[in-house]
Amino acid sequence: MKLTAISNMTLDAYPVTMEQTGDDFCQHQNLQSLDWHVDVLQSREENRLAGKEQPMDWRDAKKAIRQRAQ
């Protein structure tokens, strides 16, 4: 996909595209996270364990993202 195609997407298409991209990434067995991403995940897990953040059901998260995109 060309960058111009992404910039011409509707706001409703972004969450769907992100979800499809994430699903595609999960199919790759040798995919390694970047260092900064590992740091973010570790920080979020620490916050969760300390009771500062609570996990959200994936369906609820997608619904919230779609509502913000409208």
DSSP file (Angstrom, degrees, kcal/mol; ACC not computed):
  #  RESIDUE AA STRUCTURE BP1 BP2  ACC     N-H-->O    O-->H-N    N-H-->O    O-->H-N    TCO  KAPPA ALPHA  PHI   PSI    X-CA   Y-CA   Z-CA
    1    1 A M              0   0    0      0, 0.0     2,-0.2     0, 0.0     0, 0.0   0.000 360.0 360.0 360.0 135.6    0.0    0.0    0.0
    2    2 A K    >>  -     0   0    0      1,-0.1     4,-1.4     4,-0.0     3,-0.7  -0.489 360.0-115.9 -81.6 154.6    1.3    3.4   -0.9
    3    3 A L  H 3> S+     0   0    0      1,-0.3     4,-2.3     2,-0.2     5,-0.2   0.845 115.7  59.2 -57.6 -35.7    1.5    6.2    1.7
    4    4 A T  H 3> S+     0   0    0      1,-0.2     4,-1.1     2,-0.2    -1,-0.3   0.860 101.2  55.3 -64.1 -33.8   -1.0    8.2   -0.3
    5    5 A A  H <4 S+     0   0    0     -3,-0.7     4,-0.2     1,-0.2    -1,-0.2   0.890 108.4  48.3 -65.2 -38.3   -3.5    5.4    0.1
    6    6 A I  H >< S+     0   0    0     -4,-1.4     3,-1.5     1,-0.2    -2,-0.2   0.922 109.6  51.1 -67.1 -44.1   -3.1    5.5    3.9
    7    7 A S  H 3< S+     0   0    0     -4,-2.3    -1,-0.2     1,-0.3    -2,-0.2   0.710 109.2  52.6 -68.9 -18.0   -3.5    9.3    4.1
    8    8 A N  T 3< S+     0   0    0     -4,-1.1    -1,-0.3    -5,-0.2    -2,-0.2   0.413  85.0 115.0 -95.4   0.9   -6.7    9.0    2.0
    9    9 A M  S <  S-     0   0    0     -3,-1.5     2,-0.1    -4,-0.2    -3,-0.0  -0.342  70.1-114.6 -68.8 151.3   -8.3    6.4    4.4
   10   10 A T    >>  -     0   0    0      1,-0.1     4,-0.9    -2,-0.0     3,-0.8  -0.452  27.2-111.0 -77.3 160.5  -11.4    7.3    6.3
   11   11 A L  T >4 S+     0   0    0      1,-0.2     3,-0.5     2,-0.2    -1,-0.1   0.846 118.8  58.4 -61.7 -33.5  -11.1    7.4   10.1
   12   12 A D  T 3> S+     0   0    0      1,-0.2     4,-0.7     2,-0.2    -1,-0.2   0.796 101.2  56.7 -65.3 -27.8  -13.3    4.3   10.3
   13   13 A A  H <> S+     0   0    0     -3,-0.8     4,-2.6     1,-0.2    -1,-0.2   0.754  90.7  73.3 -77.6 -24.2  -10.8    2.4    8.3
   14   14 A Y  H <X S+     0   0    0     -4,-0.9     4,-2.8    -3,-0.5     5,-0.2   0.945  96.8  44.5 -59.5 -53.2   -7.8    3.0   10.6
   15   15 A P  H  > S+     0   0    0      0, 0.0     4,-2.4     0, 0.0    -1,-0.2   0.896 115.4  49.3 -60.8 -37.5   -8.8    0.7   13.4
   16   16 A V  H  X S+     0   0    0     -4,-0.7     4,-2.5     2,-0.2    -2,-0.2   0.924 112.3  47.7 -65.1 -43.9   -9.7   -2.1   11.0
   17   17 A T  H  X S+     0   0    0     -4,-2.6     4,-2.4     2,-0.2    -1,-0.2   0.900 111.8  50.2 -63.7 -41.5   -6.4   -1.7    9.1
   18   18 A M  H  X S+     0   0    0     -4,-2.8     4,-2.6    -5,-0.2    -1,-0.2   0.908 111.1  49.1 -63.8 -41.3   -4.5   -1.7   12.4
   19   19 A E  H  X S+     0   0    0     -4,-2.4     4,-2.5    -5,-0.2    -2,-0.2   0.927 112.2  47.4 -64.6 -44.4   -6.3   -4.8   13.5
   20   20 A Q  H  X S+     0   0    0     -4,-2.5     4,-2.1     2,-0.2    -2,-0.2   0.889 112.1  50.6 -63.8 -38.8   -5.6   -6.6   10.2
   21   21 A T  H  X S+     0   0    0     -4,-2.4     4,-2.5     2,-0.2    -2,-0.2   0.926 110.7  48.8 -64.2 -44.7   -1.9   -5.5   10.4
   22   22 A G  H  X S+     0   0    0     -4,-2.6     4,-1.8     1,-0.2    -2,-0.2   0.908 110.5  50.8 -60.8 -42.8   -1.6   -6.8   13.9
   23   23 A D  H  X S+     0   0    0     -4,-2.5     4,-0.5     1,-0.2    -1,-0.2   0.895 110.4  50.0 -61.3 -40.1   -3.2  -10.1   12.9
   24   24 A D  H >< S+     0   0    0     -4,-2.1     3,-1.3     1,-0.2     4,-0.4   0.913 107.5  53.2 -65.6 -43.1   -0.7  -10.4   10.0
   25   25 A F  H >< S+     0   0    0     -4,-2.5     3,-1.7     1,-0.3    -1,-0.2   0.872 101.0  61.7 -58.7 -37.0    2.3   -9.7   12.2
   26   26 A C  H 3< S+     0   0    0     -4,-1.8    -1,-0.3     1,-0.3    -2,-0.2   0.707  93.4  65.0 -64.5 -18.7    1.2  -12.5   14.5
   27   27 A Q  T << S+     0   0    0     -3,-1.3     2,-0.7    -4,-0.5    -1,-0.3   0.653  82.4  89.2 -77.7 -15.3    1.6  -15.0   11.7
   28   28 A H    X   -     0   0    0     -3,-1.7     3,-1.0    -4,-0.4    -1,-0.0  -0.758  60.1-165.0 -90.3 114.8    5.4  -14.3   11.5
   29   29 A Q  T 3  S+     0   0    0     -2,-0.7    -1,-0.2     1,-0.2    -4,-0.0   0.816  85.2  47.3 -68.1 -32.9    7.2  -16.7   13.9
   30   30 A N  T 3  S+     0   0    0      2,-0.1     2,-0.3     0, 0.0    -1,-0.2   0.189  76.6 132.8 -99.7  16.7   10.5  -14.9   13.9
   31   31 A L    <   -     0   0    0     -3,-1.0     2,-0.4    -6,-0.2    -6,-0.0  -0.529  38.4-162.9 -71.9 128.1    9.2  -11.4   14.5
   32   32 A Q        -     0   0    0     -2,-0.3     2,-0.1     0, 0.0    -2,-0.1  -0.922  17.0-119.7-116.3 138.4   11.1   -9.6   17.3
   33   33 A S        -     0   0    0     -2,-0.4     2,-0.1     1,-0.1     0, 0.0  -0.397  30.6-110.5 -71.3 149.4   10.0   -6.6   19.2
   34   34 A L     >  -     0   0    0      1,-0.1     4,-2.0    -2,-0.1     3,-0.5  -0.455  30.9-109.9 -73.9 154.7   12.0   -3.4   19.0
   35   35 A D  H  > S+     0   0    0      1,-0.2     4,-2.1     2,-0.2     5,-0.1   0.889 118.0  52.1 -54.7 -44.4   13.8   -2.4   22.2
   36   36 A W  H  > S+     0   0    0      1,-0.2     4,-2.0     2,-0.2    -1,-0.2   0.859 108.0  52.4 -63.6 -33.8   11.6    0.6   22.9
   37   37 A H  H  > S+     0   0    0     -3,-0.5     4,-2.5     2,-0.2    -1,-0.2   0.897 107.2  51.2 -70.1 -39.7    8.5   -1.6   22.5
   38   38 A V  H  X S+     0   0    0     -4,-2.0     4,-2.5     1,-0.2    -1,-0.2   0.910 109.6  51.7 -60.7 -42.1    9.8   -4.1   25.0
   39   39 A D  H  X S+     0   0    0     -4,-2.1     4,-2.3     2,-0.2    -2,-0.2   0.907 109.9  48.5 -61.2 -43.0   10.4   -1.2   27.4
   40   40 A V  H  X S+     0   0    0     -4,-2.0     4,-2.4     2,-0.2    -2,-0.2   0.926 112.1  48.7 -63.9 -44.8    6.8    0.1   26.9
   41   41 A L  H  X S+     0   0    0     -4,-2.5     4,-2.2     1,-0.2    -2,-0.2   0.903 111.6  49.4 -63.1 -40.8    5.3   -3.4   27.5
   42   42 A Q  H  X S+     0   0    0     -4,-2.5     4,-2.3     2,-0.2    -1,-0.2   0.907 111.0  49.8 -64.4 -41.3    7.4   -3.9   30.7
   43   43 A S  H  X S+     0   0    0     -4,-2.3     4,-2.3     2,-0.2    -2,-0.2   0.910 111.3  48.7 -63.5 -42.9    6.3   -0.5   32.0
   44   44 A R  H  X S+     0   0    0     -4,-2.4     4,-2.3     2,-0.2    -1,-0.2   0.889 110.8  50.5 -65.5 -38.6    2.7   -1.3   31.4
   45   45 A E  H  X S+     0   0    0     -4,-2.2     4,-2.6     2,-0.2    -2,-0.2   0.905 109.8  50.6 -66.1 -40.6    3.0   -4.6   33.1
   46   46 A E  H  X S+     0   0    0     -4,-2.3     4,-1.8     1,-0.2    -2,-0.2   0.915 111.3  48.5 -61.3 -43.1    4.6   -3.0   36.1
   47   47 A N  H  <>S+     0   0    0     -4,-2.3     5,-2.6     2,-0.2     6,-1.0   0.884 111.2  50.5 -64.7 -38.3    1.8   -0.5   36.3
   48   48 A R  H ><5S+     0   0    0     -4,-2.3     3,-1.4     4,-0.2    -2,-0.2   0.937 110.7  48.0 -64.3 -46.5   -0.8   -3.3   36.0
   49   49 A L  H 3<5S+     0   0    0     -4,-2.6    -1,-0.2     1,-0.3    -2,-0.2   0.815 110.1  53.1 -64.6 -30.3    0.9   -5.3   38.8
   50   50 A A  T 3<5S-     0   0    0     -4,-1.8    -1,-0.3    -5,-0.2    -2,-0.2   0.461 117.7-113.8 -83.4  -1.0    1.0   -2.1   41.0
   51   51 A G  T < 5S+     0   0    0     -3,-1.4    -3,-0.2    -4,-0.3    -2,-0.1   0.623  86.6 116.9  80.1  13.0   -2.8   -1.6   40.4
   52   52 A K  S   <S+     0   0    0     -5,-2.6     2,-0.3    -6,-0.2    -4,-0.2   0.726  78.3  27.9 -84.5 -23.3   -2.2    1.6   38.4
   53   53 A E        -     0   0    0     -6,-1.0    -2,-0.2    -9,-0.1    -1,-0.2  -0.978  68.4-150.8-137.4 149.0   -3.7    0.2   35.2
   54   54 A Q        -     0   0    0     -2,-0.3    -6,-0.0    -3,-0.1    -5,-0.0  -0.950  26.6-111.2-119.6 141.5   -6.3   -2.4   34.5
   55   55 A P        -     0   0    0      0, 0.0     2,-0.4     0, 0.0     3,-0.0  -0.323  29.7-142.4 -66.2 154.1   -6.4   -4.6   31.4
   56   56 A M        -     0   0    0      2,-0.0     5,-0.0     3,-0.0     2,-0.0  -0.951  22.2-104.9-119.9 138.9   -9.3   -4.0   29.0
   57   57 A D     >  -     0   0    0     -2,-0.4     4,-2.6     1,-0.1     5,-0.2  -0.362  30.9-125.2 -58.1 138.0  -11.1   -6.6   27.0
   58   58 A W  H  > S+     0   0    0      1,-0.2     4,-2.5     2,-0.2     5,-0.2   0.865 110.1  52.4 -59.4 -38.5  -10.0   -6.5   23.4
   59   59 A R  H  > S+     0   0    0      1,-0.2     4,-2.1     2,-0.2    -1,-0.2   0.914 111.3  46.9 -64.2 -41.3  -13.6   -6.1   22.1
   60   60 A D  H  > S+     0   0    0      2,-0.2     4,-2.4     1,-0.2    -2,-0.2   0.890 111.1  52.4 -65.8 -39.1  -14.1   -3.2   24.5
   61   61 A A  H  X S+     0   0    0     -4,-2.6     4,-2.4     2,-0.2    -2,-0.2   0.926 109.6  48.1 -62.8 -45.3  -10.8   -1.6   23.4
   62   62 A K  H  X S+     0   0    0     -4,-2.5     4,-2.5     1,-0.2    -1,-0.2   0.903 111.3  51.1 -62.2 -40.4  -11.7   -1.9   19.7
   63   63 A K  H  X S+     0   0    0     -4,-2.1     4,-2.3     1,-0.2    -1,-0.2   0.920 110.7  48.6 -62.7 -43.8  -15.1   -0.3   20.4
   64   64 A A  H  X S+     0   0    0     -4,-2.4     4,-2.1     2,-0.2    -2,-0.2   0.897 111.4  49.8 -63.6 -41.2  -13.4    2.6   22.3
   65   65 A I  H  X S+     0   0    0     -4,-2.4     4,-1.6     1,-0.2    -2,-0.2   0.926 111.1  49.1 -63.9 -44.4  -11.0    3.2   19.5
   66   66 A R  H  X S+     0   0    0     -4,-2.5     4,-0.6     1,-0.2    -2,-0.2   0.896 110.2  51.2 -63.7 -39.7  -13.7    3.2   16.9
   67   67 A Q  H >< S+     0   0    0     -4,-2.3     3,-0.8     1,-0.2    -1,-0.2   0.892 109.9  49.4 -64.8 -39.3  -15.8    5.7   19.0
   68   68 A R  H 3< S+     0   0    0     -4,-2.1    -1,-0.2     1,-0.2    -2,-0.2   0.805 106.5  57.5 -68.1 -28.2  -12.8    8.0   19.3
   69   69 A A  H 3<        0   0    0     -4,-1.6    -1,-0.2     1,-0.2    -2,-0.2   0.621 360.0 360.0 -79.0 -12.2  -12.2    7.8   15.6
   70   70 A Q    <<        0   0    0     -3,-0.8    -1,-0.2    -4,-0.6    -2,-0.1   0.481 360.0 360.0 -80.5 360.0  -15.7    9.1   14.8
